[in-house]
Amino acid sequence: MLDAINRQLIAATQAGLPLTREPYRALAEQLGLDEADVCERLQALLDRGAIRRIGAIPNHYALGLTANGMSVWDIADAAVADVGARVGALDFVTHCYERPRHLPLWPYNLFAMVHGRTRDEVRAKVAEIAGLIGPAARGHEILFSTRILKKTGLRIAA
């Protein structure tokens, strides 16, 4: 699926692009390629779905957003896709996805991550989500983060 050069390119970028004015040129020099070839290969990997995106990932802790709450919602299964799309479109929701219930202890099937400077700010945003969902929400909780366990995605070897 991946040729040796694409594998090296992914390995060289999976921890982030070089922090220079010309990151694609720096990658090209590192890998012994032309800058245009690096850009074409990355675009082809995006087009094939081998990589999902190239973009900045802000560190919300460094930005002062240290109160982080995963809001969990009990939504009727028939409505969860529609509700999830509306919740996921909110600019303050960074992750939104459906997960299976584990009854009788865990009735929640929709998860939406909210960040804020304080827990009260997160609670206010979750209240806004509750207002958007309305009676489709049969219940919800906020699970506040207490520490970071891992902040990386999949890593492959060159």
Secondary structure as UniProt FT lines:
FT   HELIX           4..13
FT   TURN            14..15
FT   HELIX           23..31
FT   HELIX           35..48
FT   TURN            60..64
FT   STRAND          67..75
FT   TURN            77..79
FT   HELIX           80..88
FT   TURN            91..92
FT   STRAND          93..98
FT   TURN            103..105
FT   STRAND          110..116
FT   HELIX           119..133
FT   HELIX           134..136
FT   STRAND          137..144
//
